[in-house]
Amino acid sequence: MEKNAKVVIIGGGVVGCSILYHLSKFGLKDCILLERNELTSGSSWHAAGNVHVISSDPNISRMMAYTIGLYKEIEKESGHSVGFKPSGGFYLASNDVWILNGNQKDVIEKAIQRKKLGTKIYLA
Ligand SMILES: Cc1cc2nc3c(=O)[nH]c(=O)nc-3n(C[C@H](O)[C@H](O)[C@H](O)COP(=O)(O)OP(=O)(O)OC[C@H]3O[C@@H](n4cnc5c(N)ncnc54)[C@H](O)[C@@H]3O)c2cc1C
């Protein structure tokens, strides 16, 4: 095994693998990932695979949108299915208080923004 590297990533869960993937994509060659067990054998192994599209935090929303696009890109690059099956989901507002609550209002505004960006969102 290499004894030196410019970047050493500890942990081969989804975060470590994503960092390695992106560093390589941006042209960094001298990086290694150390995993004490099997790749993804930590929390990533157990994740249910839910991928949300809306968050009250715009940066998280952007990251979610990027991730969904990235799955398609990885399938194209690798020729392998990543097994991503977008099934949709819904937010249920049961009363006006829920809708007008700061965070949820923000979520609805984000939904409207995402709709403008092309995500299929239906507000009723
Ligand atoms: C039951 C369950 C369901 C979940 N469902 C979802 C979901 O539907 N959607 C969602 O977005 N998130 C979900 N999550 C959360 C998600 O799984 C985690 O946020 C994510 O996997 C964390 O990734 P990670 O790379 O940070 O950590 P991990 O996947 O835990 O990876 C850390 C890795 O580091 C390695 N490691 C640790 N210490 C060392 C060391 N000293 N040297 C070398 N290697 C080391 C471990 O072996 C492990 O492989 C779920 C989590 C659980 C437990």
The ligand as an SDF file (V2000), in Angstrom:
LIG
                    3D

 53 58  0  0  0  0  0  0  0  0999 V2000
  -31.4440    2.5070    9.3950 C   0  0  0  0  0  0  0  0  0  0  0  0
  -30.9670    3.7350    8.6540 C   0  0  0  0  0  0  0  0  0  0  0  0
  -31.7150    4.2270    7.6090 C   0  0  0  0  0  0  0  0  0  0  0  0
  -31.2760    5.3730    6.9310 C   0  0  0  0  0  0  0  0  0  0  0  0
  -32.0190    5.8020    5.8680 N   0  0  0  0  0  0  0  0  0  0  0  0
  -31.6050    6.8910    5.1620 C   0  0  0  0  0  0  0  0  0  0  0  0
  -32.3200    7.3150    4.0200 C   0  0  0  0  0  0  0  0  0  0  0  0
  -33.3150    6.7330    3.6460 O   0  0  0  0  0  0  0  0  0  0  0  0
  -31.8590    8.4130    3.3560 N   0  0  0  0  0  0  0  0  0  0  0  0
  -30.7400    9.0910    3.7560 C   0  0  0  0  0  0  0  0  0  0  0  0
  -30.3840   10.0810    3.1090 O   0  0  0  0  0  0  0  0  0  0  0  0
  -30.0290    8.6920    4.8280 N   0  0  0  0  0  0  0  0  0  0  0  0
  -30.4390    7.6140    5.5370 C   0  0  0  0  0  0  0  0  0  0  0  0
  -29.7230    7.2040    6.6310 N   0  0  0  0  0  0  0  0  0  0  0  0
  -28.5650    7.9990    7.0120 C   0  0  0  0  0  0  0  0  0  0  0  0
  -27.3770    7.6200    6.1280 C   0  0  0  0  0  0  0  0  0  0  0  0
  -27.2550    6.2150    6.0680 O   0  0  0  0  0  0  0  0  0  0  0  0
  -26.1020    8.2200    6.7280 C   0  0  0  0  0  0  0  0  0  0  0  0
  -26.2610    9.6050    6.9460 O   0  0  0  0  0  0  0  0  0  0  0  0
  -24.9210    8.0230    5.7950 C   0  0  0  0  0  0  0  0  0  0  0  0
  -24.8220    6.6840    5.3600 O   0  0  0  0  0  0  0  0  0  0  0  0
  -23.6320    8.4350    6.5110 C   0  0  0  0  0  0  0  0  0  0  0  0
  -22.5750    8.1690    5.6410 O   0  0  0  0  0  0  0  0  0  0  0  0
  -21.0900    8.2890    6.1220 P   0  0  0  0  0  0  0  0  0  0  0  0
  -20.2100    8.0140    4.9360 O   0  0  0  0  0  0  0  0  0  0  0  0
  -20.9160    9.5870    6.8440 O   0  0  0  0  0  0  0  0  0  0  0  0
  -20.9260    7.1840    7.2530 O   0  0  0  0  0  0  0  0  0  0  0  0
  -20.8220    5.5830    7.1340 P   0  0  0  0  0  0  0  0  0  0  0  0
  -21.6480    5.0260    6.0220 O   0  0  0  0  0  0  0  0  0  0  0  0
  -21.0850    5.0720    8.5150 O   0  0  0  0  0  0  0  0  0  0  0  0
  -19.3230    5.3720    6.7420 O   0  0  0  0  0  0  0  0  0  0  0  0
  -18.2550    5.5060    7.6390 C   0  0  0  0  0  0  0  0  0  0  0  0
  -17.2290    4.4480    7.2530 C   0  0  0  0  0  0  0  0  0  0  0  0
  -16.0320    4.7500    7.9630 O   0  0  0  0  0  0  0  0  0  0  0  0
  -15.4060    3.5460    8.3270 C   0  0  0  0  0  0  0  0  0  0  0  0
  -14.5020    3.8780    9.4160 N   0  0  0  0  0  0  0  0  0  0  0  0
  -14.8060    4.3960   10.6090 C   0  0  0  0  0  0  0  0  0  0  0  0
  -13.6930    4.6030   11.3200 N   0  0  0  0  0  0  0  0  0  0  0  0
  -12.6550    4.2080   10.5340 C   0  0  0  0  0  0  0  0  0  0  0  0
  -11.2490    4.1870   10.7170 C   0  0  0  0  0  0  0  0  0  0  0  0
  -10.6860    4.5960   11.8450 N   0  0  0  0  0  0  0  0  0  0  0  0
  -10.4870    3.7180    9.6970 N   0  0  0  0  0  0  0  0  0  0  0  0
  -11.0530    3.2980    8.5440 C   0  0  0  0  0  0  0  0  0  0  0  0
  -12.3840    3.3000    8.3250 N   0  0  0  0  0  0  0  0  0  0  0  0
  -13.1730    3.7470    9.3170 C   0  0  0  0  0  0  0  0  0  0  0  0
  -16.5750    2.6350    8.7040 C   0  0  0  0  0  0  0  0  0  0  0  0
  -16.2290    1.2740    8.6240 O   0  0  0  0  0  0  0  0  0  0  0  0
  -17.6210    3.0310    7.6460 C   0  0  0  0  0  0  0  0  0  0  0  0
  -17.5750    2.2100    6.5000 O   0  0  0  0  0  0  0  0  0  0  0  0
  -30.1030    6.0470    7.3140 C   0  0  0  0  0  0  0  0  0  0  0  0
  -29.3360    5.5290    8.3700 C   0  0  0  0  0  0  0  0  0  0  0  0
  -29.7480    4.3880    9.0190 C   0  0  0  0  0  0  0  0  0  0  0  0
  -28.8930    3.8330   10.1490 C   0  0  0  0  0  0  0  0  0  0  0  0
  1  2  1  0
  2  3  1  0
  2 52  2  0
  3  4  2  0
  4  5  1  0
  4 50  1  0
  5  6  2  0
  6  7  1  0
  6 13  1  0
  7  8  2  0
  7  9  1  0
  9 10  1  0
 10 11  2  0
 10 12  1  0
 12 13  2  0
 13 14  1  0
 14 15  1  0
 14 50  1  0
 15 16  1  0
 16 17  1  0
 16 18  1  0
 18 19  1  0
 18 20  1  0
 20 21  1  0
 20 22  1  0
 22 23  1  0
 23 24  1  0
 24 25  2  0
 24 26  1  0
 24 27  1  0
 27 28  1  0
 28 29  2  0
 28 30  1  0
 28 31  1  0
 31 32  1  0
 32 33  1  0
 33 34  1  0
 33 48  1  0
 34 35  1  0
 35 36  1  0
 35 46  1  0
 36 37  1  0
 36 45  1  0
 37 38  2  0
 38 39  1  0
 39 40  1  0
 39 45  2  0
 40 41  1  0
 40 42  2  0
 42 43  1  0
 43 44  2  0
 44 45  1  0
 46 47  1  0
 46 48  1  0
 48 49  1  0
 50 51  2  0
 51 52  1  0
 52 53  1  0
M  END
$$$$
